[in-house]
Amino acid sequence: MKSQLLLAFALLLASGATLAKTSECDNSCEKTFKYCSTAGKSSQKVCLGEREKCRKRCIKNEKALPIN
């Protein structure tokens, strides 16, 4: 029982760390993807492709910004 509690706690911490790493741009990509996939205007494959393009743009833009 104790090991299950420790595992659950570790997963909770890991998920929190993952959420903290997402940028505003990534959140925008996710929202666009969710809208695309639920609106039914495109296939799931097209929506996934657009999300990946959006994420690549985010990464490219983040690398272009100067670090202070």
Number of C-alpha atoms within 10 A of each C-alpha: 6 7 8 9 10 11 12 12 12 12 12 12 11 11 11 11 11 10 10 8 9 10 13 10 16 19 13 15 20 17 13 15 21 15 13 19 17 12 10 10 11 12 12 15 10 13 20 17 12 16 21 15 12 19 18 13 15 18 13 11 11 13 10 9 8 6 6 3
